[in-house]
């Protein structure tokens, strides 16, 4: 396996997304994992006195290079998934998770990093390098580097299963989104919807050899209906389908969520934390789950009067539009009507002034 035969192994600035195929994923990532593991083993097992050059630098190089090789495949699974690409990525996902879980739990590697931290060279580090060493030591400890061997083994199992469950959650959402279609044969049901999305709906229908306007749960299809469609029953149907994804059937994500929460609690307990939020937030601004909740409650208390004010305005405008009660599928529609009436702002009228080429030129 080489860069000439597998685009995932090319260390080029421009990622060759157009060349990456499902058949490249498993062998390419496996080759990258083997190379990274060999580099990590070389760092951990060297008998030379530990220095920045033979410890942290090659460790960083190995892990950064591996991440660069895995990321394109993961990104394609997120934005351009095919059944073949999904199967290939899922085949190698346990190996990816095992590598990252194993890395901070390697006793020889951890001993090497700690030995370097005790050297005069480490004590003399300044700026970015000093901070990097501090963060590396913290990450190893937070990952369980000082735990007994049986606890390390369980951590590895937990992290591999969590990675699979999180991937399954995303796949269920994607599959539920792709499974829904609503064919509109009466154009009057699309009254109020701008011409640009209506053209997309018609093109989608034509792609599947159907006549009419085909609505899906992709957000570019959902948003124009909720914002502009005068047909309230259509807004309700699309909104209910969109927010109700993965709530039942074979794509039900509720058991997945419950399992993830249980595993996260167990992981936090093994690492010595009261709960998963405390573990996750320890090195962040909130610090603990309790402080994060206090912040949310304080934010709610401070903003609730403004939320109530805005809600009253929307309800009043909904009544002016003939709606007896403001429902979730009415909010975007009423808000858009109120914004146009009060401020004369219409996104669809602005759209022609920002075609793709002009937007890209302005951005770059």
C-alpha positions as CSV (number, residue, x, y, z in Angstrom):
1,X,0.0,0.0,0.0
2,X,1.5,3.3,-1.1
3,X,0.6,6.9,-1.9
4,X,0.7,6.1,-5.6
5,X,-2.1,3.6,-5.2
6,X,-4.1,5.1,-2.4
7,X,-5.0,8.8,-2.2
8,X,-5.5,8.6,1.6
9,X,-1.8,8.1,2.0
10,X,-0.7,11.2,0.1
11,X,0.8,13.9,2.2
12,X,-0.3,16.8,0.0
13,X,-1.7,20.1,1.0
14,X,-4.8,19.7,-1.3
15,X,-6.8,16.7,-0.3
16,X,-7.7,14.6,-3.4
17,X,-11.3,14.0,-2.4
18,X,-12.3,13.4,-6.0
19,X,-10.0,10.3,-6.1
20,X,-11.0,8.7,-2.8
21,X,-13.2,5.6,-3.3
22,X,-14.7,3.1,-0.8
23,X,-12.0,0.5,-1.7
24,X,-9.3,2.9,-0.5
25,X,-10.7,3.4,3.0
26,X,-10.0,0.2,4.9
27,X,-6.5,-0.7,3.4
28,X,-5.4,3.0,3.5
29,X,-6.4,3.6,7.1
30,X,-5.1,0.2,8.2
31,X,-1.7,1.1,6.6
32,X,-1.7,4.5,8.3
33,X,-2.5,2.9,11.6
34,X,0.3,0.4,11.3
35,X,2.8,3.2,10.4
36,X,1.6,5.4,13.3
37,X,1.8,2.5,15.8
38,X,5.3,1.7,14.6
39,X,6.4,5.3,15.2
40,X,4.8,5.4,18.6
41,X,6.5,2.1,19.6
42,X,9.8,3.5,18.5
43,X,9.3,6.5,20.7
44,X,8.3,4.4,23.7
45,X,11.0,1.8,23.4
46,X,14.1,3.9,22.6
47,X,16.8,3.7,25.1
48,X,18.2,7.1,24.4
49,X,17.8,9.8,27.2
50,X,14.4,11.5,26.6
51,X,14.5,14.8,24.8
52,X,12.0,17.0,22.9
53,X,13.4,15.8,19.6
54,X,13.1,12.1,20.3
55,X,10.0,12.0,22.4
56,X,7.3,14.7,22.0
57,X,8.2,15.8,18.5
58,X,8.0,12.3,16.9
59,X,4.9,11.4,18.9
60,X,3.2,14.6,17.7
61,X,4.3,13.9,14.1
62,X,3.0,10.4,14.1
63,X,-0.4,11.3,15.6
64,X,-0.9,14.4,13.4
65,X,0.0,12.5,10.3
66,X,-2.5,9.7,11.2
67,X,-5.2,12.2,11.8
68,X,-4.6,13.9,8.5
69,X,-5.0,10.5,6.7
70,X,-8.2,9.5,8.6
71,X,-10.0,12.8,8.4
72,X,-10.8,12.8,4.6
73,X,-12.6,9.5,4.9
74,X,-14.5,10.5,8.0
75,X,-15.5,13.8,6.2
76,X,-16.7,12.0,3.1
77,X,-18.8,9.7,5.3
78,X,-20.4,12.8,6.8
79,X,-21.1,14.7,3.6
80,X,-21.1,12.3,0.6
81,X,-21.9,8.9,2.1
82,X,-22.6,5.8,0.0
83,X,-23.4,2.4,1.3
84,X,-20.0,1.2,0.2
85,X,-18.2,4.1,1.9
86,X,-20.1,3.6,5.1
87,X,-19.4,-0.1,5.2
88,X,-15.7,0.5,4.6
89,X,-15.4,3.1,7.3
90,X,-17.4,1.1,9.8
91,X,-15.1,-1.9,9.1
92,X,-12.0,0.0,10.2
93,X,-13.7,2.3,12.9
94,X,-13.0,-0.2,15.8
95,X,-9.3,-0.2,14.8
96,X,-9.2,3.6,14.8
97,X,-10.9,3.8,18.2
98,X,-8.6,1.1,19.6
99,X,-5.5,3.0,18.5
100,X,-6.5,6.3,20.1
101,X,-7.7,4.6,23.2
102,X,-4.5,2.5,23.5
103,X,-2.2,5.4,23.0
104,X,-2.3,7.1,26.4
105,X,-2.6,3.8,28.2
106,X,0.7,2.4,26.9
107,X,2.8,2.2,30.1
108,X,6.1,2.4,28.3
109,X,5.0,5.5,26.3
110,X,3.7,7.2,29.5
111,X,6.9,6.4,31.4
112,X,8.9,8.0,28.5
113,X,6.7,11.2,28.5
114,X,7.0,11.5,32.3
115,X,10.7,10.9,32.1
116,X,11.1,13.8,29.7
117,X,8.9,16.0,31.9
118,X,11.5,15.5,34.7
119,X,14.5,16.6,32.6
120,X,16.2,20.0,32.7
121,X,15.3,20.5,29.1
122,X,11.6,20.2,29.9
123,X,11.9,22.6,32.9
124,X,13.5,25.2,30.6
125,X,10.7,25.1,28.0
126,X,8.8,28.3,27.3
127,X,5.8,29.5,25.5
128,X,4.0,27.0,23.2
129,X,6.3,24.1,23.9
130,X,5.9,24.5,27.7
131,X,2.1,24.7,27.3
132,X,2.1,21.7,25.0
133,X,4.0,19.5,27.5
134,X,1.6,20.5,30.2
135,X,-1.4,19.7,28.1
136,X,0.2,16.3,27.0
137,X,0.7,15.3,30.6
138,X,-2.8,16.3,31.5
139,X,-4.3,14.4,28.5
140,X,-2.5,11.2,29.5
141,X,-3.7,11.4,33.1
142,X,-7.3,12.3,32.1
143,X,-7.3,9.3,29.7
144,X,-6.3,6.9,32.5
145,X,-2.6,6.5,32.1
146,X,-2.1,6.0,35.9
147,X,-4.9,3.4,36.3
148,X,-4.4,-0.3,37.0
149,X,-4.3,-2.6,34.0
150,X,-7.8,-4.1,34.5
151,X,-9.3,-0.5,34.4
152,X,-7.3,0.3,31.3
153,X,-8.7,-2.7,29.5
154,X,-12.3,-1.7,30.4
155,X,-11.6,1.9,29.2
156,X,-10.4,0.6,25.8
157,X,-13.6,-1.5,25.5
158,X,-15.8,1.5,26.5
159,X,-14.2,3.9,24.0
160,X,-14.4,1.4,21.1
161,X,-18.1,0.8,21.8
162,X,-18.9,4.5,22.3
163,X,-17.3,5.3,18.9
164,X,-19.5,2.6,17.2
165,X,-22.6,3.9,19.0
166,X,-22.0,7.5,18.0
167,X,-21.4,6.5,14.4
168,X,-24.6,4.4,14.5
169,X,-26.5,7.5,15.9
170,X,-25.3,9.6,12.9
171,X,-26.2,6.9,10.4
172,X,-29.7,6.5,11.8
173,X,-30.3,10.2,11.4
174,X,-28.9,10.1,7.9
175,X,-31.0,7.1,6.9
176,X,-34.2,8.5,8.5
177,X,-33.6,11.8,6.6
178,X,-33.1,9.9,3.3
179,X,-36.1,7.6,3.8
180,X,-38.7,10.4,3.8
181,X,-40.3,11.7,0.6
182,X,-43.4,13.7,0.0
183,X,-44.6,14.1,-3.6
184,X,-46.7,17.3,-4.2
185,X,-48.8,17.0,-7.3
186,X,-50.9,20.2,-6.7
187,X,-48.8,23.3,-7.0
188,X,-51.3,25.3,-5.0
189,X,-50.0,23.6,-1.9
190,X,-46.7,25.3,-2.5
191,X,-48.2,28.8,-2.6
192,X,-45.8,31.3,-1.0
193,X,-42.7,29.2,-1.6
194,X,-40.1,31.0,-3.7
195,X,-39.3,29.8,-7.3
196,X,-35.8,28.7,-6.5
197,X,-36.7,26.0,-4.1
198,X,-39.7,25.0,-6.2
199,X,-37.3,24.4,-9.1
200,X,-35.2,22.2,-6.8
201,X,-38.3,20.2,-5.8
202,X,-39.3,19.7,-9.4
203,X,-35.8,18.6,-10.4
204,X,-35.7,16.1,-7.5
205,X,-38.9,14.6,-8.7
206,X,-37.6,14.4,-12.2
207,X,-34.5,12.6,-11.0
208,X,-36.7,9.8,-9.6
209,X,-38.9,9.8,-12.7
210,X,-41.9,11.4,-11.0
211,X,-44.0,14.3,-11.9
212,X,-44.6,17.1,-9.5
213,X,-42.5,18.5,-6.6
214,X,-40.6,16.1,-4.4
215,X,-40.0,17.3,-0.8
216,X,-37.4,15.6,1.5
217,X,-36.1,16.1,5.0
218,X,-32.8,17.6,3.8
219,X,-32.7,21.1,5.4
220,X,-32.5,23.0,2.1
221,X,-35.8,21.3,1.3
222,X,-37.4,21.8,4.8
223,X,-36.5,25.4,5.4
224,X,-38.5,27.0,2.5
225,X,-41.6,25.1,3.4
226,X,-41.5,26.2,7.1
227,X,-40.7,29.8,6.2
228,X,-42.9,30.5,3.2
229,X,-45.6,27.8,2.6
230,X,-49.1,29.2,3.2
231,X,-50.4,25.7,3.5
232,X,-50.4,25.1,7.2
233,X,-51.1,21.4,7.0
234,X,-48.0,21.0,4.8
235,X,-45.9,22.9,7.2
236,X,-47.2,20.7,10.0
237,X,-46.4,17.5,8.1
238,X,-42.9,18.5,7.2
239,X,-42.1,19.9,10.7
240,X,-43.4,16.7,12.4
241,X,-41.5,14.5,10.1
242,X,-38.3,16.5,10.5
243,X,-38.3,16.7,14.3
244,X,-39.7,13.1,14.7
245,X,-36.8,11.4,12.9
246,X,-35.3,8.3,14.8
247,X,-38.0,8.1,17.4
248,X,-39.3,4.7,16.5
249,X,-38.8,1.7,14.2
250,X,-35.5,0.2,13.3
251,X,-33.8,3.6,13.2
252,X,-35.0,4.5,16.7
253,X,-32.1,6.4,18.4
254,X,-33.5,6.3,21.9
255,X,-31.9,3.0,22.9
256,X,-28.6,4.3,21.3
257,X,-28.7,7.4,23.5
258,X,-29.5,5.4,26.6
259,X,-26.6,3.1,26.0
260,X,-24.2,6.0,25.3
261,X,-25.2,7.7,28.5
262,X,-24.7,4.6,30.6
263,X,-21.2,4.0,29.0
264,X,-20.2,7.6,29.6
265,X,-21.2,7.4,33.2
266,X,-19.1,4.2,33.6
267,X,-16.1,5.8,31.8
268,X,-16.3,8.8,34.1
269,X,-16.5,6.6,37.2
270,X,-13.4,4.6,36.2
271,X,-11.5,7.8,35.7
272,X,-12.5,9.1,39.2
273,X,-15.2,11.6,38.3
274,X,-18.7,11.9,39.8
275,X,-20.3,12.0,36.3
276,X,-19.4,12.4,32.7
277,X,-20.1,16.2,32.5
278,X,-17.5,16.7,35.3
279,X,-15.0,14.7,33.3
280,X,-15.8,16.5,30.0
281,X,-15.7,20.0,31.5
282,X,-12.7,19.7,33.9
283,X,-10.3,21.4,31.5
284,X,-12.9,23.9,30.1
285,X,-14.2,27.2,31.3
286,X,-17.2,25.8,33.2
287,X,-15.1,23.3,35.1
288,X,-18.0,21.1,36.3
289,X,-21.4,20.0,35.2
290,X,-23.0,21.8,38.1
291,X,-21.4,25.1,37.1
292,X,-22.6,24.6,33.5
293,X,-26.1,24.0,34.7
294,X,-26.0,27.1,37.0
295,X,-24.9,29.1,34.0
296,X,-27.8,27.8,31.9
297,X,-30.3,28.5,34.6
298,X,-28.9,32.0,35.1
299,X,-29.0,32.6,31.4
300,X,-32.6,31.4,31.2
301,X,-33.6,33.7,34.1
302,X,-32.0,36.7,32.5
303,X,-33.3,36.1,29.0
304,X,-36.8,34.8,29.8
305,X,-38.5,38.3,29.9
306,X,-37.2,39.0,26.3
307,X,-38.3,35.5,25.2
308,X,-41.8,36.2,26.6
309,X,-41.9,39.5,24.8
310,X,-40.9,38.0,21.5
311,X,-43.4,35.2,21.9
312,X,-46.2,37.6,22.6
313,X,-45.3,39.6,19.4
314,X,-45.3,36.4,17.3
315,X,-48.6,35.3,18.8
316,X,-50.2,38.6,18.1
317,X,-48.9,38.5,14.5
318,X,-50.1,34.9,14.1
319,X,-53.7,36.1,15.1
320,X,-53.4,38.9,12.5
321,X,-52.6,36.3,9.9
322,X,-55.7,34.3,10.9
323,X,-53.9,31.6,12.9
324,X,-55.9,30.6,16.0
325,X,-52.9,29.5,17.9
326,X,-49.1,29.7,17.3
327,X,-47.8,26.1,16.8
328,X,-44.2,24.9,16.3
329,X,-44.7,24.6,12.6
330,X,-46.0,28.2,12.4
331,X,-43.1,29.9,14.1
332,X,-40.7,30.3,11.1
333,X,-43.6,31.3,8.9
334,X,-44.9,34.0,11.2
335,X,-41.4,35.2,12.1
336,X,-40.7,35.7,8.4
337,X,-43.9,37.5,7.8
338,X,-43.3,39.8,10.7
339,X,-39.7,40.5,9.7
340,X,-40.8,41.4,6.1
341,X,-43.6,43.7,7.4
342,X,-41.5,45.4,10.1
343,X,-38.1,45.7,8.4
344,X,-38.8,44.9,4.7
345,X,-36.1,42.2,4.7
346,X,-36.5,39.3,2.3
347,X,-33.7,36.8,1.9
348,X,-35.0,35.6,-1.5
349,X,-34.7,39.1,-2.9
350,X,-31.1,39.3,-1.7
351,X,-30.1,35.9,-3.2
352,X,-29.6,37.0,-6.8
353,X,-27.0,39.5,-5.7
354,X,-24.8,36.7,-4.3
355,X,-24.3,34.0,-6.9
356,X,-21.7,31.3,-6.0
357,X,-18.9,32.6,-8.1
358,X,-19.4,36.2,-6.8
359,X,-19.6,35.0,-3.2
360,X,-16.4,32.9,-3.6
361,X,-14.6,35.7,-5.2
362,X,-15.6,38.1,-2.4
363,X,-14.6,35.6,0.3
364,X,-11.2,34.8,-1.2
